[in-house]
Amino acid sequence: MTDTIMALDRSVRRIDADGHLHVERCVLSAAVVSPYYGREINGAERLGLEPDTIYWMYRDADALREAASSINGKPLIEIHQPVSADDHPREITVGSVNNATFQAPDLIGELAIWDGDAIKRIQDGSKRCVSAGYAYETVPETGEINGQPYTLKMVNIRFNHLALVEEPRVKTAIIGDSAPPNITKETSMAAHKPMSTAGRIAAAIRSGRLAMDASEEDVKKCMDEDETEEEKKAREEKERAAADEEAKKKEDEERKAADEEAKREADEQKAKDEEEREKDDDKKAQDAAVDAKIKLALDNQRRELRAAQDAREAVRPLVGDVIGMDSAGDIYRYALKQTGHDATGVHDSALPALVSMAIDAKRPARPVRLAADSAADSDSPLAGASARRKA
């Protein structure tokens, strides 16, 4: 069984002699209300927006009209990424944008796609939508466009690039029809793949079942009606895979956070233990210093006591026992003063010698014995003793 898909008589696409794809008319952006997470909005912190809350923003029509020329000549790239002359992503640049005009509510432009792989993805419907990347300013404003309320508005828009995407935020930003004009394409059911969401939207717009400015609710309703059992199964599997991936990512983040917390606690405990060790070492050093000072003081005191005791012993022959003095120097000076010697100003080391001299001076002189070469006289004590021994 085969499906026959007939192309439109008037295609907005053409392939040139070099195989490059040219798209005559493509919606690049639109003055519509779109949902954005707070974390995606420029100036969110200034405006006090919550990161995980959805806000509805109006892409201002006047701002798009004024910004239209800024997208001319900008690169068409595979993924959203800011570009500049200094940081040009050559590997993902696949084409360019030109001749942009604002035709309310749409910003319309021409595309030239140079890269063969990108052309194939556009033709098979796997990546046939575009999403503009631009700088803008956010201003608070309450209003309603096509029945959709909004609380924020984009102004001062300046385009930077256009990206190929599977699902655009502006639902009408789809790259034209799916085949060159006047060509019939047959595909077997075995090779048939479920049409992408973007492809179904494009088909619904071409058939007139969905308006170019349809709301998100209309688009979702149309997609739900067209969804086959196979597509539903594929969508549910994709949603489950996304949920599993999100759960795994969350688990990895929680595990990483737990590991970081454990490391932080371990580092804190290590620092605390090191601080305690340093305190213990400081205390031991202080205790050792105190012990050394005490020992030195005790040693000095013992030396002074021994010196005082030695001084008492030394001066005893001069003045007897000295009581009430603990300083050796005071004891020596006291004894010398009592014997008529003024030792004021004399260094303590010289006092023992002065005391010793005073003691020597106090002792009575010993008689000097003279030797005699002659025999002893009979009148001398020695002669008498000699006679007595003889008798």
C-alpha positions in Angstrom: 0.0 0.0 0.0 1.3 3.5 -0.8 0.5 7.1 0.1 0.5 9.5 -2.8 1.3 13.1 -1.8 0.7 15.8 -4.4 2.7 19.0 -4.2 1.1 22.4 -4.6 1.0 23.9 -8.1 2.7 27.0 -6.8 5.6 26.2 -4.4 7.4 28.7 -2.4 10.5 26.5 -2.7 13.0 26.0 -5.4 16.3 24.1 -5.9 18.9 25.9 -7.9 21.5 24.4 -10.3 23.9 24.0 -7.4 21.4 22.1 -5.2 20.8 25.1 -2.9 17.3 25.5 -1.5 15.5 28.8 -1.8 12.3 29.6 0.1 10.5 32.6 -1.4 8.2 33.2 1.6 8.6 32.1 5.2 7.1 33.4 8.5 10.2 34.4 10.6 8.3 35.7 13.6 4.9 37.2 14.5 3.3 39.9 16.6 1.5 37.3 18.8 1.3 36.4 22.5 3.7 33.6 23.5 4.4 31.8 26.8 7.9 32.2 28.4 9.3 30.9 31.6 10.5 33.7 33.9 14.1 32.4 33.6 13.9 33.0 29.8 12.8 36.6 30.0 15.3 39.5 29.6 15.2 41.7 32.7 13.5 39.0 34.8 15.4 39.9 38.0 14.7 43.6 37.6 11.0 42.8 37.1 10.8 40.4 40.0 9.8 37.4 37.9 9.8 33.9 39.2 12.1 31.6 37.2 9.7 28.6 36.9 6.5 30.6 36.4 5.1 31.0 32.9 4.4 34.5 31.7 2.6 35.5 28.5 4.5 38.1 26.4 3.3 40.1 23.5 5.8 40.5 20.6 5.0 44.1 19.8 3.9 44.7 16.1 5.6 48.2 15.9 8.8 46.7 17.4 8.8 43.9 14.7 8.1 46.4 11.9 11.1 48.6 13.0 13.3 45.5 13.5 12.5 43.9 10.1 15.6 45.2 8.3 17.9 43.9 11.1 17.4 40.3 10.2 18.4 40.8 6.5 21.7 39.0 5.8 21.7 37.2 9.2 22.8 33.6 9.3 20.4 30.6 9.4 21.9 28.1 11.9 21.2 24.6 13.1 20.6 25.6 16.8 20.0 28.7 18.8 23.3 30.4 19.6 24.3 34.1 19.7 26.6 34.9 16.7 29.0 37.7 15.9 31.9 38.4 13.6 34.3 37.5 16.4 32.4 34.3 17.3 30.9 33.0 14.1 29.7 29.3 14.3 30.8 28.2 10.9 30.1 24.5 11.6 26.3 25.1 12.2 25.7 27.9 9.7 23.5 26.5 6.9 22.0 29.5 5.1 20.9 33.1 5.3 17.8 35.4 5.6 16.9 38.3 3.2 14.2 40.6 2.1 12.3 40.7 5.4 9.1 42.7 5.6 6.5 43.1 8.2 3.0 42.0 7.0 0.9 42.2 10.1 0.9 40.2 12.1 3.8 38.3 10.5 7.5 39.1 9.8 8.0 37.5 6.4 11.4 36.8 4.7 13.2 34.8 2.1 15.6 31.9 3.0 18.6 30.5 1.2 19.7 27.1 2.6 23.1 25.9 1.4 23.9 22.8 3.4 22.7 19.5 1.9 22.0 17.8 5.2 19.9 20.7 6.4 18.0 20.7 3.1 17.2 17.0 3.6 15.9 17.6 7.1 13.7 20.4 5.8 12.4 18.3 3.0 11.6 15.2 5.1 9.9 17.3 7.7 12.2 16.4 10.6 13.3 20.0 11.0 11.2 22.3 8.9 10.4 25.2 11.3 12.4 28.3 12.2 12.8 30.4 15.3 14.3 33.9 15.4 17.0 34.8 18.0 17.0 38.5 19.0 17.8 41.0 21.6 14.9 43.0 23.2 13.7 44.9 26.2 10.9 43.8 28.4 8.3 46.3 29.6 5.3 45.5 31.9 2.0 46.0 30.0 -1.4 44.3 30.4 -3.5 43.6 27.3 -5.1 41.0 25.1 -4.3 39.9 21.5 -6.7 37.5 19.7 -8.3 36.6 23.0 -5.0 35.8 24.7 -4.2 38.0 27.7 -0.6 39.1 28.3 1.3 41.0 31.1 4.6 41.7 29.4 5.6 43.2 26.1 8.8 43.0 23.9 10.1 46.3 22.5 13.4 47.5 20.9 13.9 44.2 19.1 17.1 43.6 17.2 17.6 40.3 15.3 20.8 38.2 15.7 20.1 35.0 13.8 17.4 32.5 12.6 17.5 28.9 13.8 16.1 25.6 12.4 13.9 24.0 15.0 11.4 21.1 15.3 8.9 23.1 17.4 8.7 26.9 17.0 7.3 29.2 19.6 5.6 31.1 16.8 3.5 28.2 15.5 3.2 29.6 11.9 7.0 29.8 11.4 7.1 26.8 9.0 9.3 26.5 5.9 6.7 26.4 3.1 5.5 23.3 1.3 7.2 19.9 1.5 8.3 19.2 -2.1 9.2 21.1 -5.4 6.3 21.9 -7.7 4.6 19.4 -10.1 6.4 16.4 -8.6 4.5 13.3 -7.3 6.2 11.3 -4.6 5.2 7.8 -3.6 6.3 6.2 -0.3 5.6 2.7 0.9 4.0 2.1 4.2 7.1 0.2 5.4 9.1 3.4 4.8 6.4 5.7 6.2 7.2 7.6 9.4 4.7 9.5 11.5 4.6 13.1 10.4 6.2 15.5 12.8 4.0 18.0 14.7 5.4 20.8 12.5 4.5 18.8 9.4 0.9 18.2 10.6 0.6 22.0 11.4 1.8 22.8 7.9 -0.6 20.3 6.3 -3.5 21.7 8.4 -2.7 25.3 7.3 -2.4 24.3 3.6 -5.7 22.4 3.8 -7.4 25.4 5.4 -8.3 23.5 8.6 -6.0 25.7 10.6 -5.6 29.5 10.2 -2.2 31.1 10.0 -3.0 33.1 13.2 -4.6 30.2 15.0 -4.3 30.2 18.8 -2.3 27.5 20.7 -5.6 25.9 21.8 -6.7 25.6 18.2 -3.4 24.1 17.2 -3.4 21.6 20.0 -7.0 20.6 19.2 -6.2 20.1 15.6 -3.2 18.0 16.4 -5.2 15.9 18.8 -7.8 15.2 16.2 -5.1 14.2 13.6 -3.0 12.1 15.9 -2.9 8.4 14.9 -2.5 5.5 17.3 1.1 5.1 16.1 1.8 8.8 16.6 0.1 8.8 20.0 2.3 5.9 21.0 5.4 7.6 19.7 4.4 10.8 21.5 3.8 9.0 24.8 7.1 7.2 24.4 8.9 10.5 23.8 7.1 12.0 26.8 8.1 9.0 29.0 11.7 9.3 27.7 11.7 13.0 28.5 10.3 12.3 31.9 12.9 9.6 32.6 15.6 11.9 31.4 14.4 14.7 33.6 14.2 12.3 36.6 17.7 11.0 35.9 18.9 14.6 35.6 17.2 15.5 38.8 18.7 12.4 40.5 22.1 13.2 39.2 21.8 16.8 40.5 20.6 15.6 43.9 23.4 13.1 44.1 25.9 15.8 43.0 24.5 18.2 45.6 24.7 15.4 48.3 28.3 14.7 47.4 29.2 18.4 47.5 27.4 18.7 50.8 29.3 15.7 52.2 32.6 17.0 50.9 31.8 20.4 52.4 31.0 18.8 55.8 34.1 16.7 55.6 36.2 19.8 54.8 34.6 21.7 57.7 35.3 18.8 60.1 38.9 18.5 58.8 39.4 22.3 59.4 37.8 22.0 62.8 40.0 19.1 63.8 43.1 20.9 62.5 42.1 24.0 64.5 41.6 21.8 67.6 45.1 20.3 67.1 46.6 23.7 66.7 44.9 24.8 69.9 46.2 21.7 71.7 49.7 22.3 70.4 49.5 26.0 71.5 48.3 24.9 75.0 51.1 22.4 75.3 53.6 25.0 74.2 52.2 27.5 76.7 52.2 24.8 79.5 55.8 23.9 78.6 56.8 27.6 78.7 55.1 28.0 82.1 56.8 24.9 83.4 60.2 26.1 82.2 59.7 29.5 83.9 58.6 27.8 87.2 61.6 25.5 87.1 64.0 28.4 86.4 62.4 30.3 89.3 62.8 27.4 91.6 66.4 26.8 90.5 67.2 30.4 91.1 65.5 30.3 94.5 67.4 27.2 95.5 70.7 28.8 94.4 69.9 31.9 96.4 69.1 29.9 99.5 72.3 27.8 99.1 74.3 31.0 98.6 72.6 32.6 101.7 73.4 29.5 103.8 77.0 29.5 102.5 77.2 33.2 103.5 75.9 32.5 107.0 78.5 29.8 107.4 81.2 32.1 106.1 80.5 35.1 108.4 79.9 33.0 111.5 83.5 33.5 112.7 83.1 37.3 112.4 79.5 38.0 113.7 78.1 34.6 114.8 74.7 33.5 113.4 72.9 35.9 111.2 69.1 35.7 111.3 66.5 37.5 109.2 68.4 37.9 106.0 67.9 35.7 102.9 70.3 37.4 100.6 74.0 36.3 100.5 75.0 39.8 99.5 73.1 41.4 102.4 74.7 38.8 104.9 78.2 39.5 103.6 77.8 43.3 103.7 76.3 43.1 107.2 79.2 41.1 108.6 81.8 43.4 106.9 80.0 46.5 108.3 80.1 45.0 111.8 83.9 44.6 111.5 84.3 48.1 110.3 84.4 47.5 106.5 82.1 49.4 104.2 81.2 47.1 101.2 78.7 49.5 99.6 79.1 49.4 95.8 81.2 46.2 95.9 79.9 43.5 93.5 78.4 40.4 95.2 81.1 38.2 93.6 83.9 40.0 95.6 82.2 39.9 99.0 83.3 36.3 100.0 86.9 37.3 99.5 86.5 40.4 101.6 84.9 38.4 104.4 87.7 35.8 104.3 90.3 38.6 104.6 88.4 40.0 107.6 88.3 36.6 109.3 92.1 36.2 108.7 92.7 39.7 110.2 90.7 38.8 113.3 92.8 35.7 114.2 95.7 36.3 116.8 99.2 36.2 115.3 101.1 33.0 115.9 104.6 33.2 117.6 107.5 32.9 115.2 109.8 30.1 116.0 113.5 30.6 115.4 115.9 27.8 114.7 119.2 27.6 116.6 122.4 26.0 115.5 124.1 26.1 118.9 123.7 23.5 121.8 121.0 24.3 124.2 121.9 26.4 127.4 121.6 24.8 130.8 119.1 27.6 131.6 116.9 26.9 128.7 113.8 24.8 129.1 115.2 22.4 126.7 118.4 21.9 128.7 116.4 21.3 131.9 114.3 18.8 130.2 117.3 17.0 128.9 118.9 16.8 132.3 115.7 15.5 133.8 115.6 12.7 131.2 119.1 11.8 132.0 118.5 11.6 135.8 
